[in-house]
Amino acid sequence: MNFHICHPGDALRPFVKQFYYWEDDSYGLIQLPQHLFTLGDQYMVFIPEGTAVIKPAGHAAFTLPRHAVTGHFTSACQLQVSGPVRMMIVQLNAYGCYRMLGIDGQSFTNYYRNLDLHENPVWSQLGSRLQQLRDPQEITATLNQAFQQVLQCDAPCLKQADEMADYLLARQGNVSVEELAKAFQLSRPTLERLFNRVIGMPPQLFARMVRFRNALQQTEIAQWQMPATAYYNLAMFIQDHLQFNGEMPSWYNMPATIAHMPSPAMQQVAVAS
């Protein structure tokens, strides 16, 4: 397996977080590299070789086209990849897709959009160029050039939704909708409408994702104590674990007074965590 994590140019932040290049000559189903997809972020996927099928809980499975962008996944899901495979993956932040492509987030939550059908031909052209490349440095340079070109063009206004998302991230999701509306001097219906359009989900759900992700990222803590995390209620954590991981925590039935943190392997909720 050939797997590289590449860093985008500083000019692309905060919209673009990472580039990934993954190549595997194995035939049949292939296990994804750990932490390839993260809960609360969106992804552009370019697949010169291989197939990728996404199975969200409660939704019909679908096969990604060669050039696609995925919406937020708000429930547990699985990504099955059949090889040999070559994939270039661009990790966007929560509002990066709206800024780069101008697509309303709520229109493809738990789904995807085919980049070859997008009104801006730059994405189809980028996918065609990436098909010819195998060197991670060349891939990174090509991606940087394409995204910088898009950033320099006119783009839809983020309507404060980016600031709201950043506010929730800074507070680790521990913000009520009422507090958020007061902080941004908006009515609750207006806030939720703007957030849904740009991010693709209600602010309450995004806050839950942030809390859950932060809890799982405390991998250095040997023992998980409820007051030390965003979760002061075990039932809340179990509920979120079931929704975003699709199963009970592995430590739930262990005979111990202090629950252990989920293992690092569980941080990949198939497609998200």
C-alpha positions as CSV (number, residue, x, y, z in Angstrom):
1,M,0.0,0.0,0.0
2,N,1.2,3.5,-0.9
3,F,-0.4,6.2,1.3
4,H,0.6,9.8,1.6
5,I,-0.7,12.8,3.6
6,C,0.2,16.0,1.9
7,H,-0.3,19.6,3.1
8,P,-2.1,22.2,1.0
9,G,-0.7,25.7,0.6
10,D,-1.3,28.2,3.4
11,A,-3.5,30.3,1.0
12,L,-6.1,27.5,0.9
13,R,-6.7,27.4,4.7
14,P,-9.1,27.1,6.4
15,F,-11.2,25.7,3.6
16,V,-8.8,22.9,2.6
17,K,-7.3,20.9,5.4
18,Q,-5.3,18.0,3.9
19,F,-4.6,16.1,0.6
20,Y,-4.4,12.3,0.6
21,Y,-3.0,10.0,-2.0
22,W,-3.8,6.3,-1.7
23,E,-2.6,3.5,-4.0
24,D,-3.1,-0.2,-3.4
25,D,-2.5,-3.0,-5.9
26,S,-4.6,-5.6,-3.9
27,Y,-7.6,-7.1,-5.6
28,G,-11.1,-7.2,-4.0
29,L,-12.3,-5.4,-0.9
30,I,-9.5,-3.2,0.7
31,Q,-9.5,-1.8,4.2
32,L,-9.2,1.9,4.3
33,P,-6.2,3.6,5.9
34,Q,-7.1,4.6,9.5
35,H,-8.5,8.1,10.0
36,L,-8.9,8.7,6.3
37,F,-12.4,10.3,6.8
38,T,-13.3,12.5,9.7
39,L,-16.7,13.3,11.1
40,G,-17.8,16.9,10.4
41,D,-15.7,17.4,7.3
42,Q,-16.5,17.1,3.6
43,Y,-14.4,15.4,1.0
44,M,-13.6,15.7,-2.7
45,V,-12.7,12.2,-4.1
46,F,-10.9,11.6,-7.4
47,I,-10.7,7.9,-8.3
48,P,-8.6,7.1,-11.4
49,E,-8.7,3.4,-10.5
50,G,-11.0,1.2,-8.4
51,T,-14.5,1.6,-7.1
52,A,-15.9,3.1,-3.8
53,V,-19.4,2.2,-2.4
54,I,-20.8,4.2,0.5
55,K,-23.5,2.6,2.7
56,P,-25.1,5.2,5.1
57,A,-27.2,3.8,7.9
58,G,-30.9,4.1,6.9
59,H,-30.1,5.1,3.3
60,A,-29.5,3.1,0.1
61,A,-25.9,2.4,-0.8
62,F,-24.4,4.3,-3.7
63,T,-21.3,4.1,-5.8
64,L,-19.2,7.2,-6.1
65,P,-18.4,8.5,-9.6
66,R,-14.8,9.0,-10.6
67,H,-14.9,12.7,-9.5
68,A,-17.2,13.5,-6.6
69,V,-17.7,15.5,-3.5
70,T,-19.4,13.9,-0.5
71,G,-21.8,15.7,1.8
72,H,-21.7,15.4,5.6
73,F,-22.7,12.0,6.9
74,T,-25.0,12.4,9.9
75,S,-25.2,8.8,10.8
76,A,-23.0,5.7,10.9
77,C,-21.9,4.6,7.4
78,Q,-19.5,2.2,5.7
79,L,-17.1,2.9,2.8
80,Q,-16.2,-0.2,0.8
81,V,-13.4,0.1,-1.7
82,S,-12.6,-2.5,-4.3
83,G,-9.1,-2.6,-5.8
84,P,-6.7,-2.2,-7.3
85,V,-7.3,1.4,-6.3
86,R,-5.8,4.8,-6.8
87,M,-7.6,7.7,-5.0
88,M,-6.8,11.4,-4.4
89,I,-8.8,12.8,-1.6
90,V,-9.2,16.4,-0.6
91,Q,-10.3,17.1,3.0
92,L,-12.4,20.2,3.3
93,N,-13.7,21.8,6.4
94,A,-17.3,22.0,7.3
95,Y,-18.1,24.9,5.0
96,G,-15.3,24.4,2.4
97,C,-17.6,22.8,-0.2
98,Y,-20.0,25.7,-0.1
99,R,-17.2,28.2,-0.6
100,M,-15.4,26.2,-3.3
101,L,-18.4,24.9,-5.3
102,G,-21.3,27.0,-4.2
103,I,-23.5,23.9,-3.6
104,D,-26.0,24.2,-0.8
105,G,-24.9,21.8,1.9
106,Q,-28.3,20.5,2.7
107,S,-28.9,19.4,-0.9
108,F,-26.5,16.5,-0.6
109,T,-26.2,15.6,3.1
110,N,-25.6,11.8,3.3
111,Y,-25.0,11.8,-0.4
112,Y,-22.7,13.1,-3.1
113,R,-22.4,15.4,-6.1
114,N,-20.8,14.4,-9.4
115,L,-18.0,17.0,-10.1
116,D,-18.1,16.2,-13.8
117,L,-21.6,17.7,-13.9
118,H,-20.7,20.9,-12.0
119,E,-21.1,24.2,-13.8
120,N,-17.5,25.1,-13.2
121,P,-15.4,22.9,-15.6
122,V,-12.3,23.3,-13.4
123,W,-13.3,20.2,-11.4
124,S,-13.7,17.9,-14.3
125,Q,-10.4,19.2,-15.8
126,L,-8.7,18.6,-12.5
127,G,-9.9,15.0,-12.3
128,S,-8.6,14.4,-15.8
129,R,-5.2,15.8,-14.9
130,L,-5.0,13.8,-11.7
131,Q,-5.6,10.5,-13.7
132,Q,-2.2,10.9,-15.3
133,L,-0.3,11.6,-12.0
134,R,1.3,9.2,-9.5
135,D,3.9,11.3,-7.8
136,P,2.6,12.8,-4.5
137,Q,4.5,16.1,-5.0
138,E,3.1,16.6,-8.5
139,I,-0.4,15.7,-7.2
140,T,0.0,18.3,-4.4
141,A,1.2,21.0,-6.8
142,T,-1.7,20.3,-9.2
143,L,-4.3,20.4,-6.4
144,N,-2.9,23.6,-4.9
145,Q,-3.0,25.3,-8.3
146,A,-6.6,24.3,-9.0
147,F,-7.9,25.3,-5.6
148,Q,-6.0,28.6,-5.6
149,Q,-7.5,29.4,-8.9
150,V,-11.0,28.8,-7.5
151,L,-10.3,30.9,-4.4
152,Q,-9.3,33.9,-6.6
153,C,-12.7,33.8,-8.3
154,D,-16.0,35.2,-7.1
155,A,-17.6,33.0,-4.6
156,P,-20.9,32.8,-2.7
157,C,-21.1,34.7,0.6
158,L,-20.8,32.4,3.6
159,K,-23.5,34.4,5.4
160,Q,-21.7,34.2,8.8
161,A,-22.2,30.4,8.8
162,D,-18.5,29.9,8.7
163,E,-18.1,32.1,11.8
164,M,-20.8,30.1,13.5
165,A,-19.1,26.8,12.7
166,D,-15.8,28.1,13.9
167,Y,-17.4,29.3,17.1
168,L,-18.9,25.8,17.8
169,L,-15.5,24.2,17.1
170,A,-13.7,26.6,19.4
171,R,-16.3,25.8,22.2
172,Q,-16.0,22.1,21.4
173,G,-19.7,21.9,20.6
174,N,-20.8,23.1,24.1
175,V,-23.0,25.9,22.9
176,S,-26.8,25.9,22.8
177,V,-28.7,27.3,19.8
178,E,-30.0,30.1,22.0
179,E,-26.5,31.1,23.0
180,L,-25.4,30.9,19.3
181,A,-28.3,33.1,18.2
182,K,-27.5,35.6,20.8
183,A,-23.8,35.7,20.0
184,F,-24.5,36.4,16.3
185,Q,-27.6,38.6,16.9
186,L,-29.8,36.5,14.8
187,S,-33.2,34.9,15.3
188,R,-33.2,31.2,15.8
189,P,-35.1,30.5,12.5
190,T,-32.7,32.7,10.5
191,L,-29.6,31.2,12.2
192,E,-30.8,27.6,11.4
193,R,-31.7,28.5,7.8
194,L,-28.3,30.0,7.1
195,F,-26.4,27.2,8.9
196,N,-28.4,24.5,7.1
197,R,-27.7,26.0,3.7
198,V,-24.0,26.4,4.1
199,I,-23.0,23.5,6.4
200,G,-25.8,21.1,5.4
201,M,-27.2,20.3,8.8
202,P,-28.8,22.0,11.9
203,P,-26.4,23.6,14.3
204,Q,-27.5,21.3,17.1
205,L,-26.4,18.2,15.1
206,F,-23.1,19.8,14.1
207,A,-22.4,20.6,17.8
208,R,-23.1,16.9,18.7
209,M,-20.6,15.8,16.0
210,V,-18.0,18.2,17.4
211,R,-18.5,17.0,21.0
212,F,-18.4,13.3,19.9
213,R,-15.2,13.8,17.8
214,N,-13.5,15.7,20.6
215,A,-14.3,12.9,23.0
216,L,-12.8,10.3,20.7
217,Q,-9.7,12.4,20.1
218,Q,-8.6,12.1,23.8
219,T,-6.5,9.1,22.9
220,E,-3.7,10.1,25.3
221,I,-6.0,9.7,28.3
222,A,-5.7,6.1,29.5
223,Q,-9.0,6.1,31.3
224,W,-12.1,8.1,30.3
225,Q,-13.7,9.9,33.1
226,M,-17.0,11.6,32.3
227,P,-16.3,15.1,33.9
228,A,-13.1,15.3,31.9
229,T,-14.9,15.4,28.5
230,A,-17.7,17.2,26.8
231,Y,-20.0,14.4,28.0
232,Y,-21.3,14.6,31.6
233,N,-24.0,12.1,30.9
234,L,-23.1,8.5,29.8
235,A,-26.5,8.1,28.1
236,M,-25.7,11.1,25.8
237,F,-22.4,9.6,24.8
238,I,-24.0,6.2,24.1
239,Q,-26.7,7.8,22.0
240,D,-24.1,9.7,19.9
241,H,-21.9,6.6,19.6
242,L,-24.8,4.6,18.3
243,Q,-25.7,7.3,15.7
244,F,-22.2,8.1,14.5
245,N,-20.5,4.7,15.0
246,G,-23.5,2.5,14.5
247,E,-22.7,0.3,17.6
248,M,-22.2,0.4,21.3
249,P,-18.8,1.4,22.7
250,S,-16.5,-1.6,23.0
251,W,-16.0,-0.9,26.7
252,Y,-19.7,-0.5,27.6
253,N,-20.1,-4.0,29.1
254,M,-16.7,-4.2,30.7
255,P,-16.8,-4.7,34.5
256,A,-15.1,-1.5,35.6
257,T,-16.1,1.6,37.5
258,I,-14.3,3.9,35.1
259,A,-15.0,3.4,31.4
260,H,-12.1,3.2,28.9
261,M,-11.9,5.5,25.9
262,P,-12.8,3.8,22.6
263,S,-9.7,2.5,20.9
264,P,-8.0,4.6,18.1
265,A,-9.4,2.1,15.6
266,M,-12.9,3.1,16.5
267,Q,-12.3,6.7,15.6
268,Q,-12.9,5.9,11.9
269,V,-16.7,5.6,11.7
270,A,-16.3,3.6,8.6
271,V,-16.7,6.8,6.5
272,A,-16.7,9.1,9.5
273,S,-15.6,9.8,13.0
